[in-house]
Amino acid sequence: MNIARLVLDNIEKFGAYTSTYFEDESFTNVALYERACRMASALTGRGIGRGDRVVVMMLNSPDVMIAFLAVWKLGAVIIPITPMWNAREVRYVIEDSGARNLITSPELAARLKEAVEGISDFKHLLVMGETAVAGATNIIPEIDKATPLDTLIDCSEDDLAMLLYTSGTTGNPKGVMLSHDNLMFVADSVYENQKSLGQYRTMLVLPLSHIYGVLVMNAGYRVGTVSRILRFFDPTRTLETIQDFRVQRLAVVPTMLTYLINHPEREKYDTSSLELVGSGASPLSEAVRQEFQRLFDCRLLQGYGLSETSGALTGYLPDEEYRTGSVGRALTGIEVCIMDFDNRLMPPREAGEICTRGRHVMKGYLNKEEATREAIIDGWLHTGDIGYMDEDGYVYITDRKKDLIIKGGENISPREIEEGIYTHPSVAEAAVFGVMDELFGEQVCAAIVIKPGHRLTEEEIKQHISRYVTKFKVPSRIAFLENLPKNASGKILKRTLREQFASSKDA
């Protein structure tokens, strides 16, 4: 087994076709794989082989896809890192993972050079680009001259394929260990949900440093997608691409939807080709979902997955009826249940922690045995998400366990309050969270971004919220911000907001 086999299967099933567009270039599936074989040969020449850990830190491009395939072909382990991280954060990953080889692009090389400074047994800082970088090796000439390495290392199902470091919203990030079988199984499960669509045109705006982006890439090989890659998400470029490339299907995070909805020139773009949009990685407000569907005249479905589940857990079939608030049902071969905090199964519609087991569940957290034991109990991964299932197996997420607000001994769901806030026509984004309070233990707070050209006062939004929740749950403190803090995958960082509110009475 080797996850790189996905591309060979793609070529065997669909033949040679133009699969990937990037800026002014286009590539066939065969050309991309041949380039990956040359890169694998060049990496072999550098002494990189089975079990070696290789950090890849680059903006989205075909080079990133080629690097994934080349590393996997050798039976080595890829460690994708978001280009937004600073040298200290990168160094932590290098030291924690034991990686001694890094692949990057010219514009990021200086940061990585700083990150590896003083690591005595560090080996290679390899740059994919024509620009020379002091202290690094431009590997492009080696790739160009290399004889393609056709061999695909046969790995066992449990062999490590990827180390994916979580975004680190609390403390240092944890290295999620994903095997070849984890990644292959999830790609196949997602394909089972999508195969009725046949081949389609799409675009990749999700970062390939995040499990969601990696999943879209891998499932795309199975489906045979024709894709245009953007270096990073940009609302204008996204709308242009939907129009010019005639994008039919798109995978996004909720923050991207908000930017597209509020784009000042949205109406000038022809987005009529768009048929189906999938949202994941963080909760999707029902108000945002409905507004996007109305404005873009397409279906918008949400799914659910974590890094610890190889990116997928639940979803919808393309033509399946949407159930308001639900992230769909467990994908093929995946078990999902709801447990209370004593690990007892809960009946339908009773809230508890969402748990799952199957071939999609990670091997564990690298170097963190205690954290692994806390997360995986009797074979069940405890996601840390709170929710319930209905009688038909549809999953509804109400909150993150760590985000529950306990005010005066009563559990309060931030998600419930956020849903009410998002129904206000002047609200672009919102986050509700708890801050320590001497009287109640915690107090409910909210940070809100107002849509361009709109006005909103604290009293107006409080009155609006009171129509949806009891007065006890209405935020006592509200701040209007220009932007909400987010990580590289677009998740709102509530921990940062809690710290801001705790340190400033006026937030």
C-alpha positions in Angstrom: 0.0 0.0 0.0 1.1 3.6 -0.7 -1.1 6.6 -0.8 0.8 7.8 -3.9 -1.0 5.0 -5.7 -4.0 7.3 -6.1 -2.3 9.0 -9.0 -1.5 5.8 -10.8 -5.1 4.7 -10.3 -6.2 8.1 -11.7 -4.1 7.6 -14.8 -5.2 4.0 -15.3 -8.9 5.0 -15.0 -9.1 8.3 -16.9 -6.0 8.1 -19.2 -4.0 11.2 -19.9 -5.9 14.5 -19.5 -5.3 18.1 -18.5 -6.0 17.8 -14.8 -4.4 20.9 -13.3 -4.3 24.6 -14.2 -2.1 27.1 -12.3 -1.6 30.8 -13.3 -0.6 30.6 -17.0 0.3 27.0 -17.0 -1.6 23.7 -17.4 -0.5 20.1 -16.6 -1.7 16.7 -17.5 -2.1 14.1 -14.8 0.7 12.1 -16.5 3.1 15.1 -16.5 2.5 15.8 -12.8 3.3 12.2 -11.9 6.4 12.1 -14.1 7.6 15.2 -12.4 7.0 13.6 -9.0 9.0 10.6 -10.2 11.9 12.9 -11.1 11.7 14.7 -7.7 11.7 11.3 -5.9 14.9 10.4 -7.7 16.5 13.8 -6.7 15.4 13.2 -3.1 16.9 9.7 -3.1 20.1 11.3 -4.3 20.0 13.4 -1.2 19.7 10.3 1.0 16.0 10.7 1.7 14.2 7.4 2.0 11.7 5.3 3.8 10.6 6.6 7.2 12.5 9.9 6.8 10.4 13.0 7.8 10.3 15.9 5.4 8.8 19.3 6.1 7.0 21.0 3.2 6.2 24.7 3.7 4.9 26.4 0.5 2.0 28.3 -0.8 -0.4 26.3 -3.0 1.0 25.3 -6.4 1.5 22.1 -8.5 5.0 21.9 -6.9 3.3 21.2 -3.5 1.3 18.3 -5.1 4.5 17.0 -6.7 6.4 17.2 -3.4 3.6 15.2 -1.6 3.8 12.5 -4.3 7.6 12.3 -4.4 7.9 12.0 -0.6 5.1 9.4 -0.4 6.6 7.4 -3.3 9.8 6.9 -1.2 7.8 5.7 1.8 8.9 8.9 3.6 6.7 11.0 5.9 5.5 14.4 4.8 4.9 17.2 7.3 3.0 20.1 5.7 3.3 23.4 7.5 1.2 26.5 6.9 3.3 29.3 5.3 1.9 31.7 7.9 3.9 30.2 10.7 6.9 32.1 12.0 10.4 30.6 12.6 9.8 29.7 16.2 6.7 27.7 15.4 8.4 25.9 12.5 11.4 25.1 14.7 9.1 23.5 17.3 7.7 21.2 14.6 11.2 20.3 13.3 12.4 19.5 16.8 9.3 17.6 17.9 9.1 15.5 14.7 12.8 14.9 14.1 12.5 16.2 10.6 15.9 16.9 9.1 14.9 17.8 5.5 12.8 20.8 4.4 11.3 21.7 1.1 10.1 25.2 0.5 9.9 28.1 -2.1 12.3 31.0 -2.4 10.1 33.6 -0.7 9.9 31.4 2.5 13.4 30.1 2.6 14.9 32.8 4.8 12.3 32.0 7.5 13.1 28.3 7.4 16.8 29.0 7.4 16.3 30.9 10.7 14.2 28.0 12.0 16.9 25.4 11.5 19.8 27.5 12.7 21.8 25.6 15.4 20.2 22.2 14.8 23.4 20.2 14.5 22.1 17.2 12.6 19.9 19.1 10.2 20.6 18.0 6.6 18.9 19.7 3.7 17.0 23.0 3.0 15.7 22.4 -0.5 14.1 25.2 -2.5 11.7 24.7 -5.5 12.2 27.8 -7.6 14.5 29.5 -10.0 15.7 32.1 -7.5 19.0 31.3 -5.7 18.8 31.5 -1.9 21.9 31.7 0.3 22.3 28.8 2.6 19.8 26.7 0.7 19.9 24.3 -2.4 17.8 25.0 -5.5 16.6 21.5 -6.2 15.0 22.3 -9.5 18.2 21.6 -11.6 18.5 18.2 -9.9 14.8 17.4 -10.7 15.2 18.5 -14.3 18.3 16.2 -14.8 17.0 13.2 -12.7 16.0 9.9 -14.2 12.4 9.3 -13.2 12.1 6.9 -10.2 9.3 4.5 -11.2 9.5 2.4 -8.0 6.6 2.9 -5.5 7.7 1.7 -2.1 5.3 -0.8 -0.7 4.3 0.4 2.7 2.3 -1.4 5.4 -1.2 -0.1 6.2 0.1 1.3 9.5 3.2 3.0 8.1 3.2 6.7 8.8 2.4 8.8 5.7 1.8 12.3 7.2 2.4 14.2 10.4 -0.1 17.0 10.5 0.4 19.6 13.3 -2.8 21.0 14.6 -3.2 24.8 14.6 -2.2 25.1 18.2 -5.1 27.1 19.6 -4.0 25.9 23.0 -0.3 25.6 23.8 2.1 24.0 21.3 0.5 22.1 18.4 0.2 18.3 18.5 1.5 16.1 15.7 -1.4 14.0 14.4 0.0 10.7 13.0 -1.8 9.6 9.9 -1.0 6.3 8.1 -1.2 5.4 4.4 -4.3 3.4 5.2 -5.9 6.4 7.0 -5.5 8.6 4.0 -6.4 6.0 1.4 -9.6 4.9 3.3 -10.8 8.5 3.7 -10.2 9.3 0.0 -12.2 6.2 -0.9 -15.0 7.1 1.5 -15.4 10.6 0.2 -15.3 9.2 -3.4 -18.2 6.9 -2.6 -20.2 10.1 -1.7 -19.1 11.9 -4.9 -18.9 9.3 -7.6 -22.4 10.0 -8.9 -21.1 13.4 -10.0 -18.6 12.0 -12.5 -15.7 14.3 -13.4 -16.2 18.0 -12.7 -14.4 21.3 -12.8 -13.3 22.7 -9.5 -10.7 25.0 -7.9 -8.4 24.5 -5.0 -8.4 27.5 -2.6 -7.9 25.5 0.6 -4.3 25.4 1.9 -2.5 22.1 1.2 -1.0 22.5 4.7 -4.4 21.7 6.2 -6.1 18.3 6.3 -9.1 19.6 4.5 -7.0 20.7 1.5 -5.1 17.4 1.5 -8.4 15.5 1.5 -9.7 17.5 -1.4 -6.5 16.8 -3.3 -6.5 13.1 -2.7 -10.3 12.6 -3.3 -9.8 14.6 -6.5 -7.5 11.9 -7.9 -10.3 9.4 -7.3 -13.0 11.5 -8.9 -10.8 12.7 -11.8 -11.4 16.4 -11.2 -10.2 19.2 -13.5 -8.9 21.9 -11.1 -7.4 25.3 -11.0 -5.1 26.0 -8.1 -4.9 29.4 -6.3 -1.8 30.1 -4.2 -4.1 31.3 -1.5 -7.7 32.3 -1.0 -8.5 35.7 -2.4 -12.2 36.7 -2.8 -11.8 38.6 -6.0 -9.6 35.9 -7.6 -12.0 33.2 -6.5 -15.0 35.0 -8.1 -12.9 35.5 -11.3 -12.0 31.9 -11.4 -15.5 30.7 -10.9 -16.5 32.8 -13.8 -13.6 32.2 -16.2 -12.9 28.5 -15.4 -16.7 27.7 -15.1 -16.2 26.1 -11.7 -18.9 23.6 -10.9 -18.0 22.5 -7.4 -16.0 24.2 -4.7 -14.8 23.2 -1.2 -14.4 26.1 1.3 -14.5 27.0 5.0 -17.3 29.3 6.3 -15.0 32.4 6.5 -14.5 32.2 2.8 -18.3 32.2 2.3 -18.6 35.3 4.3 -16.0 37.1 2.2 -17.7 36.0 -1.0 -21.1 37.1 0.2 -19.9 40.5 1.2 -17.6 41.2 -1.8 -18.5 44.7 -3.0 -18.5 43.7 -6.7 -19.9 40.2 -6.4 -22.8 40.9 -8.7 -20.6 41.7 -11.7 -19.2 38.1 -11.8 -21.0 35.3 -13.6 -21.1 32.4 -11.1 -23.9 30.5 -12.8 -21.7 27.5 -13.4 -21.5 26.8 -9.6 -23.7 23.8 -8.7 -22.5 22.6 -5.3 -20.4 24.0 -2.5 -19.1 22.0 0.4 -18.2 23.7 3.7 -16.1 22.2 6.5 -13.4 22.8 9.1 -15.6 25.0 11.3 -19.3 25.5 12.1 -21.4 27.0 9.4 -24.1 29.5 10.4 -27.5 28.6 9.0 -28.1 32.3 8.1 -24.8 32.3 6.1 -25.7 29.1 4.4 -29.1 30.3 3.3 -27.8 33.7 2.2 -25.0 32.1 0.1 -27.5 29.7 -1.6 -29.8 32.6 -2.4 -27.1 34.9 -3.8 -25.2 32.2 -5.7 -28.1 30.0 -6.7 -26.4 26.7 -5.8 -26.5 24.0 -3.1 -24.4 24.5 -0.1 -23.8 21.5 2.2 -21.7 21.2 5.3 -19.6 18.2 6.3 -17.5 17.4 9.3 -14.1 16.1 9.9 -10.9 16.6 12.0 -7.2 16.2 11.5 -7.5 13.3 13.9 -10.1 11.6 11.5 -7.9 12.2 8.4 -10.2 15.1 7.4 -13.6 13.4 7.1 -16.3 12.0 9.3 -19.7 12.9 8.0 -21.3 14.4 4.9 -24.1 14.4 2.4 -24.7 12.8 -0.9 -24.8 15.4 -3.7 -28.6 15.1 -4.1 -29.5 14.3 -0.5 -32.0 16.6 1.2 -30.3 19.0 3.6 -31.4 18.9 7.3 -31.0 22.3 8.9 -28.1 22.4 11.2 -26.8 18.9 10.4 -23.3 18.0 9.1 -24.8 14.9 7.5 -24.4 11.2 8.2 -21.3 9.1 8.8 -19.4 8.3 5.6 -19.1 4.7 4.3 -17.2 2.5 6.7 -17.2 5.1 9.6 -19.0 4.6 12.9 -20.2 7.6 14.9 -22.0 7.7 18.2 -22.8 10.2 21.0 -21.4 9.5 24.5 -21.8 11.3 27.8 -18.8 12.4 29.9 -18.8 8.9 31.5 -18.4 7.3 28.1 -22.0 5.9 28.0 -24.0 5.9 24.8 -26.7 8.5 24.5 -30.0 7.9 22.8 -31.2 9.9 19.7 -31.4 13.7 20.2 -29.6 13.6 23.6 -26.5 15.8 23.6 -23.1 14.5 24.4 -19.6 14.2 23.0 -19.3 13.1 19.3 -17.2 9.9 19.1 -16.0 7.8 16.2 -14.1 4.7 15.3 -12.8 3.1 12.1 -9.9 3.1 9.7 -10.0 6.9 9.4 -8.9 7.5 13.1 -5.3 8.6 13.6 -2.6 6.4 15.0 -2.2 9.0 17.8 -0.3 12.1 18.7 3.4 12.1 18.2 5.4 12.0 21.5 2.2 12.5 23.5 1.0 9.2 24.9 -1.1 10.7 27.6 -2.9 13.0 25.2 -3.5 10.0 22.9 -4.9 7.9 25.7 -7.3 10.8 26.6 -8.4 11.1 23.0 -8.9 7.4 22.1 -10.7 5.3 24.6 -11.6 1.7 23.9 -11.0 2.3 20.2 -13.3 5.4 20.1 -11.9 8.8 19.3 -13.4 11.5 21.4 -13.6 14.5 19.2 -14.1 17.2 21.8 -17.2 18.3 19.9 -20.6 18.4 21.6 -23.7 17.4 19.6 -26.4 14.9 19.0 -27.7 12.5 16.4 -31.3 12.2 15.2 -33.2 8.9 14.6 -31.8 8.7 11.1 -28.2 9.1 12.0 -27.8 12.7 11.0 -25.2 14.5 13.2 -25.7 18.0 14.7 -22.8 19.9 16.3 -23.7 22.3 19.0 -20.3 23.3 20.4 -16.7 22.5 21.2 -16.4 21.0 24.7 -13.7 23.5 25.6 -15.9 26.4 24.2 -18.9 25.7 26.5 -19.6 28.7 28.7 -20.6 27.9 32.3 -22.4 30.9 33.7 -23.8 30.6 37.2 -23.5 26.8 36.9 -25.6 26.7 33.7 -24.0 25.4 30.5 -24.4 27.9 27.6 -23.9 27.1 24.0 -22.0 29.8 22.1 -23.2 28.3 18.9 -26.8 29.0 19.8 -26.1 32.6 20.4 -24.0 33.0 17.3 -26.9 31.6 15.2 -29.1 34.4 16.5 -26.5 37.1 15.9 -25.9 35.9 12.3 -29.6 36.5 11.4 -29.1 40.2 11.8 -28.7 41.7 8.3 -25.8 44.0 9.4 -23.5 41.2 10.8 -20.7 39.8 8.6 -19.0 37.6 11.3 -19.4 36.8 14.9 -17.9 34.8 17.7 -19.3 34.2 21.2 -17.1 33.0 24.1 -16.8 33.1 27.8 -14.5 35.2 30.0 -13.8 34.7 33.7 -16.2 36.5 36.0 -16.1 36.7 39.9 -19.8 36.6 40.3 -21.0 34.1 37.7 -17.8 32.1 37.1 -17.9 33.1 33.4 -19.6 35.9 31.5 -20.9 35.7 27.9 -19.1 38.0 25.5 -19.3 38.6 21.7 -17.0 40.0 19.0 -18.8 41.1 15.9 -17.7 42.3 12.4 -20.2 44.6 10.7 -20.8 44.4 7.0 -19.4 47.3 4.9 -21.8 50.3 4.7 -23.9 49.1 7.7 -24.2 50.5 11.2 -25.0 48.7 14.4 -25.0 49.6 18.1 -24.5 47.4 21.1 -28.0 48.0 22.3 -29.5 47.1 18.9 -27.6 43.8 18.7 -28.5 42.9 22.3 -32.2 43.4 21.6 -31.9 41.3 18.5 -30.2 38.5 20.3 -32.8 38.5 23.0 -35.4 37.4 20.4 -33.4 34.1 20.1 -32.1 33.3 23.6 -33.1 34.0 27.2 -31.9 37.3 28.7 -29.4 35.2 30.9 -27.6 34.2 27.7 -27.4 37.6 26.0 -23.8 38.7 25.9 -22.9 41.2 28.7 -20.0 42.6 26.7 -19.9 43.2 22.9 -17.0 44.5 20.8 -17.2 45.6 17.2 -14.0 44.7 15.4 -12.7 45.2 11.9 -11.6 41.5 11.7 -11.8 38.4 13.9 -8.5 36.6 14.6 -8.2 33.4 12.6 -5.7 30.6 12.0 -4.4 29.5 8.6 -7.4 27.4 7.9 -9.9 30.2 8.6 -11.0 29.1 12.0 -11.9 31.9 14.4 -9.5 31.9 17.3 -11.7 32.2 20.4 -8.8 31.8 22.7 -7.2 35.0 21.3 -10.5 36.8 21.8 -10.8 35.5 25.4 -7.3 36.8 26.1 -8.2 40.2 24.6 -11.4 40.6 26.6 -9.7 39.4 29.8 -6.9 41.9 29.4 -9.0 44.9 28.4 -12.2 46.0 30.1 -13.2 47.6 26.8 -12.0 44.7 24.7 
